[in-house]
């Protein structure tokens, strides 16, 4: 990420005009964004580019994390996005919210369930853990750790994790991972996280560093290649500017993960085109 900044305004994030944003080249392979064409879904205030080298879809400008910790936290943005969808697509949004149970039909649909299914007992980490509820039901033998950028949510998660011997780091994902020891975790969840992370390559590099040699990292991200995006176009619920700062397809996620030392396997339902999301299992090579 370069150091250039300029004033910006993002109405749905309630960011004052005096705040700043930061310019990026491709966050996966580093190809200059100046060479990348605009994607047709690009927002006027948040140009969306397609990398000419690795084909990742990404926002050229992203919010400055260091100044916006509590404005870009998931708990706030999730509510804002939910209200927006209810206003723009009231019928589809309500159907989606009422049928979330469908996500578990083909396997474990929660970070805690994923850890039980794939990771050995021991310390496990939820990057972007919000208020800690995703790890509240961890099976015995798993010690919960978390990283959360929003301070109030981090405090709530820490109140859940600390009694079980874990803790929460109040920081953005990359900075938080950098504070943790090498080869420490048996499992890590990057659940609805990488699409928000301005430095996804660095995040996966750090994930690889702190994960045990026989550990596992579970990834959930929106699937830009899904049929719903093609059908709905700019109204696809996966588009959230500037909350989502890159959009992966199965090949672009796999390419990035393999480049930092992971093997990649998609879960049974992990990259089917009629699912808005994809689910990948990463293991250190």
Secondary structure, DSSP 4 states (H G I P E B T S, - for coil): ----EEE---GGGT--TT-EEEE-S-TTT---GGGSEEPTT-BTTB-EEE-TTT--EEESEEE-GGG-TTTS-HHHHHHHHHHHHHHHSHHHHHHHHHTGGGGGTTS--SHHHHHHHHS-SEEEEEET-TTSGGGTTPPTTEEEEEEESSHHHHHHHHHHHGGGT--EEES-HHHHHHTSPTT-EEEEEEET-TTT-TTHHHHHHHHHHHEEEEEEEEEEEEBTTSHHHHHHGGG-TT--TTT--EEB-HHHHHHHHHHTTEEEEE-TTTT-TT-SEEEEEEEE-
